[in-house]
Amino acid sequence: MPTQRITKKRNTHRNIVLALITGLMLSGCVGGQLGKHNSNEYRNGMVVSASPLASKVGLGILKKGGNAVDAAVAVQFALAVVYPNAGNLGGGGFMVYRAASGETNSLDFREKAAALSSRDMYLDSAGNAITDKSLYGHLAAGVPGSVAGMVEAHQKYGKLKWADLIEPSIELARNGFKVSARQARELNGLKETFTEFNPDGTAFLKAGDWTEGDVLQQQELANTLEQIRDHGRAGFYEGAVADSLIAEMQRGQGIISKEDLKNYKAVWRKPTIGNYKEYKIITMPPPSSGGIALLQLLKSVETYPLKRWGLNADSTVQLVVEAERRVYADRAAYLGDPDFFKVPEQQLLDNAYIKNRMSNFSWNKATPSAQVKEGNLNGREHEETTHFSIVDRDGNAVSITTTLNGSYGAAVVVKGAGFLLNNEMDDFSVKPGTPNMYGLVGGEANAIAPGKRMLSSMTPTIIEKDGKLFMVVGTPGGSTIITSVFQTILNVIEFDKSMQQAVSAKKFHHQWLPDEVYTEENTLDSLTMLKLKAKGYNIIPRGSIGRVDAILKTKWGYYQGGADPRGDDSIAAW
């Protein structure tokens, strides 16, 4: 064989081998490559949150050697500064945790009703709900849980010093940050409301309008954060900050007392765990309704060929809507604070029960919600919640959803302390059987009682596959939280979407009452719309549904993020 042909053959063989090795390295199969893989895939850790600044803070903690819980604490406090419409000190939330070892846990730092609360506190003499009383002002606030929750999480799982986790948020509050165009619009839109409820002024008010790039400084909030940095839990629930909160209550005829603050405790609870095909779903138990409802939804559709039907096909939409209709009817009747009401979790998640619930719908026509009641067991959270997902280098994962309820909560900023009060009391059944601010109907299980936690739709969730971390997911969105998480999971597992594609995909929502299917623009094509309407589905277009922030661990061991384009959400990773 001529030398030229031999050389050419050897070169070709060498190029093929090099190409194979390069491909394997890029796929994570060869070598110890760390850092960035392909676009949006990383090895060492990831933070996905509603704010680029908060995500950056969390990543900084991971790079300093902090674990996922350390980063979560830092992100929670950073969001209280840079994302005040939902990030908070004066609100609450839920955390689902999975250690790299496989250990799981969940933390309930949901707000509680004050000791002076009463069942009918928002009703007039005729028994009618006085809507604004549970939405705005001091009486709308529950006892805050966020600071206690972060202290509890750090004490159990944290690695870095507490003070190091709070310092970035202090700097952001003290030095200020540039507001985004979205934030400027929000602040301008709430100017009259802030003025009404904060007659002595607040950092959110300025002469003239806010514009993109203006710097928002919050000196009182920085002082409060320093108290929390130096004194932990006592820096918020006692001392000068507590005094400011109680003085604010007295100014506005609120009912939270020093005893309420002193007695507040975050609670570790056993996660709600179930399976969908070969996936293990680890999610939040009551007083979140999200975990049970999510598992009910997944079980309701598990036996159907969703992959063959396709994303947002008419059969897929019809099945999902009929499942949601039944699950939300159960939610209204059976879910509440487990410390006050025995939640029948095992029965609600029983396979035979769910099969029976799904047995009476017809493919030929919609089931009217008026004909759907809660199942026989034989024996409005607002859209301005926020969620963040974090994984660290070792594979520990945290999923946290936190909220003030309405955008900027009760619109009251605690004078001298600089943080917003929540308006979570509206998440109780103010009058059982009457819709709340987001149209959700609740029953006696969620009636107001002193010291009780209000029901929530928050659904922070972690998923395993083959015993390994697979996904960290959650979203804000009030009553749409559950369905947004549900559809995002299906988008990955059934419809083979990347994490970003699954998060970005258009979504739809049904919540039993009102009997309407809400869809984002361009969710359904015209033929699908015609088919569904012909069967009696009342389809209502609306704005954005959900704002999912999620992380997928690929089979090669890389983290792939999904930051929702519906907001300013951001991925920070290395």
C-alpha positions as CSV (number, residue, x, y, z in Angstrom):
1,M,0.0,0.0,0.0
2,P,1.4,3.4,-0.9
3,T,2.8,5.5,2.0
4,Q,0.4,8.3,1.2
5,R,-2.7,6.0,1.5
6,I,-1.4,4.5,4.8
7,T,-0.8,8.0,6.3
8,K,-4.2,9.2,5.2
9,K,-5.8,6.1,6.7
10,R,-4.0,6.6,10.0
11,N,-5.0,10.3,10.1
12,T,-8.6,9.4,9.4
13,H,-8.5,6.8,12.2
14,R,-6.9,9.3,14.6
15,N,-9.5,11.9,13.8
16,I,-12.3,9.5,14.4
17,V,-10.9,8.5,17.8
18,L,-10.3,12.2,18.7
19,A,-13.8,13.0,17.7
20,L,-15.2,10.2,19.9
21,I,-13.1,11.2,22.9
22,T,-14.2,14.8,22.4
23,G,-17.8,13.8,22.2
24,L,-17.6,11.7,25.3
25,M,-15.9,14.5,27.2
26,L,-18.6,16.9,26.2
27,S,-21.2,14.5,27.3
28,G,-19.5,14.1,30.6
29,C,-18.5,10.4,30.2
30,V,-14.7,10.9,30.1
31,G,-12.4,12.8,32.3
32,G,-13.1,15.1,35.2
33,Q,-14.3,18.1,33.3
34,L,-15.8,20.7,35.7
35,G,-17.6,23.9,35.1
36,K,-19.6,24.7,32.0
37,H,-20.8,21.8,29.8
38,N,-23.1,23.0,27.0
39,S,-25.1,26.2,27.1
40,N,-27.0,26.4,30.4
41,E,-25.4,23.2,31.8
42,Y,-23.0,23.2,34.7
43,R,-21.2,20.8,37.1
44,N,-20.6,22.6,40.4
45,G,-23.8,24.2,41.5
46,M,-26.8,26.3,40.4
47,V,-29.2,28.9,41.7
48,V,-32.4,29.8,39.8
49,S,-34.4,32.6,41.3
50,A,-36.7,35.6,40.4
51,S,-33.8,38.1,40.6
52,P,-30.4,38.1,38.9
53,L,-29.0,39.9,42.0
54,A,-30.3,37.2,44.4
55,S,-29.1,34.4,42.1
56,K,-25.7,36.0,42.1
57,V,-25.7,36.2,45.9
58,G,-26.5,32.5,46.1
59,L,-23.8,31.5,43.7
60,G,-21.3,33.5,45.7
61,I,-22.2,31.5,48.8
62,L,-21.7,28.2,46.8
63,K,-18.3,29.4,45.5
64,K,-17.2,30.1,49.1
65,G,-17.9,26.5,50.1
66,G,-21.4,26.9,51.3
67,N,-23.9,24.2,50.7
68,A,-27.4,24.5,49.2
69,V,-29.0,25.4,52.5
70,D,-26.5,28.2,53.1
71,A,-27.1,29.5,49.6
72,A,-30.9,29.3,50.2
73,V,-30.7,31.4,53.4
74,A,-28.6,34.0,51.6
75,V,-31.0,34.1,48.6
76,Q,-34.1,34.4,50.9
77,F,-32.7,37.5,52.6
78,A,-31.4,39.0,49.3
79,L,-34.9,38.6,47.7
80,A,-36.3,40.5,50.7
81,V,-34.2,43.4,49.5
82,V,-34.2,43.2,45.7
83,Y,-37.6,41.5,45.0
84,P,-39.8,43.1,47.7
85,N,-43.1,42.3,45.9
86,A,-42.7,38.7,47.0
87,G,-39.3,38.2,48.7
88,N,-39.7,38.9,52.3
89,L,-38.9,39.1,56.0
90,G,-42.5,39.6,56.9
91,G,-44.0,36.6,55.1
92,G,-43.4,32.9,55.1
93,G,-43.1,29.8,53.0
94,F,-42.1,26.2,52.6
95,M,-38.8,24.3,52.0
96,V,-38.2,20.8,50.6
97,Y,-34.7,19.5,51.1
98,R,-32.9,16.5,49.7
99,A,-29.3,15.7,50.8
100,A,-26.8,14.1,48.5
101,S,-27.1,11.0,50.7
102,G,-30.8,10.8,49.8
103,E,-32.1,12.1,53.2
104,T,-35.3,14.2,52.7
105,N,-37.0,16.7,54.9
106,S,-39.5,19.6,54.7
107,L,-39.7,22.8,56.7
108,D,-43.0,24.7,57.3
109,F,-42.4,28.4,58.0
110,R,-45.9,29.4,56.9
111,E,-47.4,32.4,58.7
112,K,-49.9,31.8,61.5
113,A,-53.1,33.6,62.7
114,A,-52.5,35.8,65.7
115,A,-53.9,34.8,69.1
116,L,-56.6,37.4,68.8
117,S,-57.8,36.1,65.5
118,S,-61.4,34.8,65.2
119,R,-63.4,32.7,62.7
120,D,-65.6,35.6,61.6
121,M,-63.2,38.5,61.9
122,Y,-63.6,39.6,58.3
123,L,-67.4,39.4,58.2
124,D,-69.9,42.2,58.6
125,S,-73.0,42.1,60.8
126,A,-75.0,40.4,58.1
127,G,-72.3,37.7,57.7
128,N,-70.9,39.0,54.4
129,A,-67.1,39.0,53.8
130,I,-65.5,42.4,54.0
131,T,-62.9,41.7,51.3
132,D,-60.5,44.6,51.8
133,K,-60.0,43.8,55.5
134,S,-58.2,40.6,54.7
135,L,-56.3,42.1,51.8
136,Y,-54.9,45.5,52.8
137,G,-53.6,47.1,56.0
138,H,-52.5,45.8,59.3
139,L,-55.4,43.4,60.1
140,A,-54.6,41.4,56.9
141,A,-51.2,40.2,58.3
142,G,-50.4,36.8,59.8
143,V,-47.5,36.3,62.2
144,P,-44.3,36.2,60.0
145,G,-42.3,32.9,59.6
146,S,-39.5,33.6,57.1
147,V,-36.8,34.6,59.6
148,A,-37.6,31.7,62.0
149,G,-37.6,29.3,59.0
150,M,-34.2,30.4,57.8
151,V,-32.7,30.2,61.3
152,E,-34.1,26.7,61.7
153,A,-32.8,25.5,58.3
154,H,-29.3,26.9,58.9
155,Q,-29.1,25.4,62.4
156,K,-30.0,21.9,61.1
157,Y,-28.1,21.9,57.8
158,G,-26.0,25.0,57.3
159,K,-22.2,25.0,56.9
160,L,-21.0,28.6,56.8
161,K,-21.3,31.2,59.5
162,W,-24.8,32.8,59.8
163,A,-23.4,36.3,59.6
164,D,-21.7,35.6,56.3
165,L,-25.0,34.6,54.8
166,I,-26.8,37.8,55.8
167,E,-24.0,40.3,54.8
168,P,-24.8,40.4,51.1
169,S,-28.4,41.4,51.7
170,I,-27.3,44.1,54.1
171,E,-25.0,45.6,51.5
172,L,-27.8,45.5,48.9
173,A,-30.2,47.3,51.2
174,R,-27.6,49.8,52.5
175,N,-26.0,50.7,49.1
176,G,-29.1,50.2,47.0
177,F,-29.6,48.4,43.7
178,K,-30.9,49.5,40.3
179,V,-34.6,48.7,39.8
180,S,-35.6,46.9,36.6
181,A,-38.2,48.3,34.2
182,R,-40.7,45.8,35.5
183,Q,-40.1,46.9,39.1
184,A,-40.3,50.6,38.2
185,R,-43.8,49.9,36.7
186,E,-44.9,48.0,39.8
187,L,-43.7,50.7,42.2
188,N,-45.4,53.5,40.1
189,G,-48.6,51.5,39.9
190,L,-48.7,51.1,43.7
191,K,-47.8,54.7,44.6
192,E,-51.3,55.7,45.8
193,T,-51.6,52.5,47.8
194,F,-48.2,52.9,49.5
195,T,-49.1,56.5,50.3
196,E,-52.4,55.5,51.8
197,F,-51.0,52.8,54.1
198,N,-47.7,54.5,54.9
199,P,-48.5,58.2,55.7
200,D,-45.0,58.8,57.1
201,G,-43.4,57.6,53.9
202,T,-41.4,54.6,52.8
203,A,-38.4,53.8,50.6
204,F,-40.8,52.7,47.9
205,L,-42.1,56.2,47.5
206,K,-40.2,59.0,45.8
207,A,-40.8,62.4,44.3
208,G,-41.9,61.7,40.7
209,D,-42.0,58.3,39.0
210,W,-39.5,55.5,39.2
211,T,-37.6,54.7,36.0
212,E,-35.5,51.8,35.1
213,G,-32.0,52.2,36.6
214,D,-33.1,54.3,39.6
215,V,-31.3,53.2,42.8
216,L,-33.6,51.9,45.6
217,Q,-31.9,52.2,49.0
218,Q,-33.6,50.8,52.1
219,Q,-31.7,52.0,55.2
220,E,-34.3,50.8,57.7
221,L,-34.3,47.4,56.2
222,A,-30.5,47.3,56.3
223,N,-30.7,48.0,60.1
224,T,-33.1,45.2,60.6
225,L,-30.9,42.8,58.6
226,E,-28.0,43.8,60.8
227,Q,-30.1,42.9,63.9
228,I,-30.8,39.5,62.3
229,R,-27.2,39.0,61.4
230,D,-26.0,39.8,64.9
231,H,-28.8,38.1,67.0
232,G,-30.4,35.5,64.7
233,R,-34.0,34.8,65.5
234,A,-34.0,37.2,68.5
235,G,-33.0,40.0,66.1
236,F,-36.4,39.8,64.5
237,Y,-38.9,38.3,67.0
238,E,-37.5,40.3,70.0
239,G,-35.8,43.6,70.7
240,A,-35.9,46.7,68.5
241,V,-37.4,45.1,65.4
242,A,-40.2,43.4,67.4
243,D,-40.9,46.7,69.1
244,S,-41.2,48.4,65.7
245,L,-43.6,45.7,64.5
246,I,-45.8,46.0,67.5
247,A,-45.9,49.8,67.3
248,E,-46.9,49.4,63.6
249,M,-49.7,47.1,64.7
250,Q,-51.0,49.7,67.2
251,R,-50.9,52.4,64.6
252,G,-53.1,50.4,62.2
253,Q,-55.4,48.5,64.6
254,G,-53.6,45.2,63.9
255,I,-53.6,42.3,66.3
256,I,-50.2,40.7,66.2
257,S,-48.7,40.8,69.7
258,K,-45.2,40.3,71.3
259,E,-46.5,36.9,72.5
260,D,-47.4,35.9,69.0
261,L,-43.9,36.7,67.8
262,K,-42.3,35.0,70.8
263,N,-44.4,31.8,70.3
264,Y,-43.9,31.5,66.5
265,K,-42.1,28.3,65.5
266,A,-41.1,26.9,62.2
267,V,-41.9,23.2,62.0
268,W,-40.1,20.3,60.4
269,R,-42.6,17.9,58.7
270,K,-42.3,14.6,57.0
271,P,-42.4,15.3,53.2
272,T,-45.3,14.0,51.2
273,I,-43.8,11.3,48.9
274,G,-45.2,9.4,46.0
275,N,-44.3,8.0,42.6
276,Y,-45.0,8.8,39.0
277,K,-43.8,5.9,36.8
278,E,-40.1,5.4,37.7
279,Y,-39.8,8.8,39.4
280,K,-40.0,9.5,43.1
281,I,-41.8,12.8,43.9
282,I,-40.7,14.5,47.2
283,T,-43.0,17.4,47.9
284,M,-44.6,19.6,50.6
285,P,-47.2,18.3,53.0
286,P,-50.0,20.3,54.5
287,P,-50.6,23.1,55.4
288,S,-49.5,23.3,51.8
289,S,-52.2,21.8,49.5
290,G,-49.6,21.6,46.7
291,G,-47.9,18.3,47.5
292,I,-51.0,16.2,47.8
293,A,-52.7,17.9,44.9
294,L,-49.6,17.4,42.7
295,L,-49.4,13.7,43.4
296,Q,-53.2,13.3,42.8
297,L,-52.8,15.0,39.4
298,L,-49.8,12.8,38.5
299,K,-51.6,9.7,39.5
300,S,-54.7,10.8,37.6
301,V,-52.9,10.9,34.3
302,E,-50.3,8.2,34.8
303,T,-52.0,5.4,32.8
304,Y,-52.8,7.6,29.7
305,P,-50.5,7.9,26.6
306,L,-49.6,11.5,27.0
307,K,-46.3,11.1,25.1
308,R,-48.2,9.9,22.1
309,W,-50.9,12.6,22.3
310,G,-48.3,15.4,22.6
311,L,-48.0,18.7,24.5
312,N,-51.2,20.8,24.6
313,A,-53.0,18.4,22.2
314,D,-56.8,18.3,22.7
315,S,-56.8,14.9,24.4
316,T,-53.9,16.0,26.7
317,V,-55.7,19.2,27.7
318,Q,-59.0,17.5,28.3
319,L,-57.5,14.8,30.5
320,V,-55.5,17.3,32.5
321,V,-58.5,19.7,33.0
322,E,-60.7,16.8,34.2
323,A,-58.1,15.7,36.6
324,E,-57.6,19.3,37.9
325,R,-61.3,19.8,38.3
326,R,-61.6,16.8,40.7
327,V,-58.4,17.5,42.6
328,Y,-59.3,21.1,43.3
329,A,-62.7,20.0,44.6
330,D,-60.9,17.7,47.0
331,R,-58.6,20.6,48.0
332,A,-61.5,22.7,49.0
333,A,-63.0,20.1,51.3
334,Y,-60.1,18.1,52.8
335,L,-57.0,20.2,53.1
336,G,-55.9,22.6,56.0
337,D,-53.4,23.0,58.8
338,P,-52.7,19.4,60.1
339,D,-52.2,20.8,63.6
340,F,-55.9,21.8,63.6
341,F,-57.6,19.4,61.1
342,K,-56.9,15.7,60.4
343,V,-55.9,15.7,56.7
344,P,-56.8,12.3,55.1
345,E,-53.6,12.2,53.1
346,Q,-53.4,8.4,52.7
347,Q,-56.9,8.2,51.4
348,L,-56.6,11.1,49.0
349,L,-53.5,9.5,47.5
350,D,-55.0,6.0,47.3
351,N,-54.7,4.6,43.8
352,A,-58.2,3.1,43.8
353,Y,-59.7,6.3,45.1
354,I,-58.0,8.3,42.3
355,K,-59.0,5.8,39.6
356,N,-62.6,6.0,40.8
357,R,-62.5,9.9,40.7
358,M,-61.4,9.7,37.1
359,S,-63.8,7.0,36.0
360,N,-66.8,9.3,35.5
361,F,-65.7,11.8,32.9
362,S,-66.6,11.5,29.3
363,W,-64.3,12.1,26.3
364,N,-67.4,13.4,24.5
365,K,-68.1,16.4,26.7
366,A,-66.8,18.5,29.6
367,T,-67.9,17.6,33.1
368,P,-69.7,20.6,34.6
369,S,-68.0,21.6,37.8
370,A,-71.4,22.0,39.4
371,Q,-71.7,18.3,39.1
372,V,-68.3,17.6,40.7
373,K,-68.0,17.4,44.5
374,E,-65.2,16.2,46.7
375,G,-64.6,12.5,46.6
376,N,-66.2,10.1,49.1
377,L,-63.4,9.0,51.5
378,N,-65.8,6.9,53.6
379,G,-65.0,8.2,56.9
380,R,-56.7,33.2,47.1
381,E,-53.2,33.0,47.5
382,H,-52.1,35.7,45.1
383,E,-49.7,35.4,42.2
384,E,-46.9,37.4,43.8
385,T,-45.2,34.5,45.5
386,T,-41.6,33.6,44.5
387,H,-39.7,30.4,44.2
388,F,-36.0,29.5,44.0
389,S,-34.2,26.2,43.3
390,I,-30.7,25.4,44.4
391,V,-28.2,22.6,44.0
392,D,-24.7,22.5,45.3
393,R,-21.5,20.8,44.2
394,D,-22.1,17.8,46.4
395,G,-25.6,17.2,45.1
396,N,-27.6,18.6,48.0
397,A,-30.8,20.3,46.8
398,V,-33.3,22.9,48.1
399,S,-36.6,23.9,46.8
400,I,-38.2,26.9,48.5
401,T,-41.4,28.8,47.8
402,T,-41.9,32.0,49.8
403,T,-44.5,34.8,49.7
404,L,-46.2,37.8,51.2
405,N,-49.4,36.7,49.3
406,G,-50.4,39.8,47.3
407,S,-47.8,41.9,45.5
408,Y,-46.0,43.8,48.2
409,G,-48.3,42.1,50.7
410,A,-50.6,44.3,52.8
411,A,-48.8,47.4,51.4
412,V,-47.7,48.3,54.9
413,V,-44.0,48.9,55.6
414,V,-43.1,48.6,59.3
415,K,-41.9,52.0,60.3
416,G,-38.4,51.9,61.7
417,A,-37.8,48.3,60.4
418,G,-38.3,48.7,56.7
419,F,-40.0,45.4,55.8
420,L,-43.4,44.7,54.4
421,L,-46.3,43.0,56.2
422,N,-47.9,40.0,54.5
423,N,-51.7,39.8,53.7
424,E,-51.8,36.0,54.2
425,M,-55.0,36.1,56.3
426,D,-56.9,36.1,53.0
427,D,-55.6,32.6,52.3
428,F,-57.9,31.3,55.1
429,S,-61.5,30.6,54.2
430,V,-62.7,34.0,55.4
431,K,-66.2,32.7,54.9
432,P,-66.2,28.9,54.1
433,G,-67.7,28.4,50.7
434,T,-66.9,31.9,49.5
435,P,-64.0,32.5,47.0
436,N,-60.9,34.3,48.2
437,M,-59.0,36.9,46.2
438,Y,-58.0,34.4,43.6
439,G,-61.3,32.6,43.2
440,L,-60.4,29.6,45.4
441,V,-63.2,28.2,47.4
442,G,-62.4,26.8,50.9
443,G,-64.2,24.9,53.5
444,E,-64.3,24.4,57.3
445,A,-60.8,22.7,57.2
446,N,-59.3,26.1,56.4
447,A,-61.5,28.3,58.6
448,I,-59.7,31.0,60.7
449,A,-58.5,30.0,64.2
450,P,-56.0,31.5,66.6
451,G,-52.5,30.1,66.0
452,K,-53.5,28.3,62.8
453,R,-51.6,28.2,59.6
454,M,-53.5,29.2,56.5
455,L,-53.8,26.7,53.6
456,S,-51.4,27.3,50.7
457,S,-51.0,26.2,47.1
458,M,-47.2,26.4,47.2
459,T,-45.6,23.3,45.8
460,P,-41.8,23.2,46.2
461,T,-40.8,19.8,44.9
462,I,-37.7,17.6,44.3
463,I,-37.8,14.5,42.1
464,E,-35.5,11.5,42.0
465,K,-35.0,8.9,39.3
466,D,-33.2,5.6,40.0
467,G,-32.4,6.9,43.5
468,K,-30.6,9.9,42.2
469,L,-31.5,13.6,42.1
470,F,-33.4,14.4,38.9
471,M,-35.3,17.7,39.3
472,V,-35.8,20.7,41.6
473,V,-38.9,22.7,40.8
474,G,-41.5,25.2,42.0
475,T,-43.2,28.4,41.1
476,P,-45.3,31.3,42.3
477,G,-48.8,31.8,40.9
478,G,-51.5,31.5,43.6
479,S,-53.9,28.8,42.6
480,T,-52.0,28.1,39.4
481,I,-48.9,27.0,41.3
482,I,-50.0,23.4,41.5
483,T,-50.9,23.1,37.8
484,S,-47.8,25.0,36.7
485,V,-45.5,22.6,38.6
486,F,-47.6,19.6,37.3
487,Q,-47.3,20.7,33.7
488,T,-43.6,21.5,33.9
489,I,-42.9,18.0,35.2
490,L,-44.9,16.5,32.4
491,N,-43.1,18.7,29.9
492,V,-39.8,17.0,30.8
493,I,-40.9,13.5,31.6
494,E,-43.6,13.0,28.9
495,F,-42.8,15.5,26.2
496,D,-39.0,15.3,26.3
497,K,-38.4,19.0,26.8
498,S,-35.2,20.5,28.2
499,M,-35.5,22.2,31.5
500,Q,-35.7,25.7,29.9
501,Q,-38.2,24.5,27.3
502,A,-40.4,23.0,29.9
503,V,-40.4,26.2,32.0
504,S,-41.0,28.4,29.0
505,A,-43.8,26.3,27.5
506,K,-47.3,27.9,27.4
507,K,-49.6,26.7,30.2
508,F,-53.3,26.3,31.0
509,H,-55.2,26.0,34.3
510,H,-58.4,24.8,35.7
511,Q,-59.3,25.0,39.5
512,W,-62.9,23.5,39.7
513,L,-64.5,26.8,40.5
514,P,-65.1,29.0,38.5
515,D,-65.7,26.4,35.7
516,E,-63.2,28.0,33.3
517,V,-60.1,26.9,31.5
518,Y,-57.5,29.7,31.6
519,T,-54.9,29.7,28.9
520,E,-51.9,31.8,28.1
521,E,-51.8,33.4,24.7
522,N,-51.0,30.8,21.9
523,T,-51.2,27.9,24.3
524,L,-53.7,26.1,22.1
525,D,-53.9,26.1,18.3
526,S,-57.2,27.1,16.6
527,L,-58.2,23.5,15.8
528,T,-57.6,22.3,19.4
529,M,-59.7,25.3,20.7
530,L,-62.6,24.4,18.4
531,K,-62.5,20.8,19.5
532,L,-62.5,21.6,23.2
533,K,-65.2,24.4,22.9
534,A,-67.4,21.9,21.0
535,K,-67.2,19.6,24.0
536,G,-68.3,22.4,26.3
537,Y,-65.0,23.7,27.8
538,N,-65.2,27.4,28.6
539,I,-61.7,28.7,27.5
540,I,-60.6,32.0,28.8
541,P,-57.4,33.7,27.6
542,R,-55.4,35.5,30.3
543,G,-51.8,36.7,31.0
544,S,-48.9,34.7,32.3
545,I,-49.5,31.5,34.3
546,G,-46.7,30.6,36.8
547,R,-43.1,31.7,36.9
548,V,-41.2,28.5,37.3
549,D,-37.6,28.3,38.4
550,A,-36.2,24.8,38.1
551,I,-33.1,22.7,37.8
552,L,-32.7,19.4,36.0
553,K,-29.8,17.0,36.6
554,T,-28.9,15.3,33.3
555,K,-27.9,11.7,33.0
556,W,-24.3,12.9,32.5
557,G,-24.3,14.6,35.9
558,Y,-24.6,18.3,34.8
559,Y,-27.1,20.8,36.1
560,Q,-29.5,22.3,33.5
561,G,-31.5,25.4,34.5
562,G,-34.8,26.8,33.6
563,A,-35.4,30.4,34.5
564,D,-38.9,31.6,33.6
565,P,-39.0,34.3,30.8
566,R,-42.3,35.6,32.2
567,G,-40.2,37.6,34.7
568,D,-36.7,38.8,35.3
569,D,-35.7,35.4,36.6
570,S,-32.1,34.3,36.3
571,I,-29.7,31.4,36.5
572,A,-26.4,31.7,38.2
573,A,-24.1,28.7,38.0
574,W,-20.6,27.4,37.8
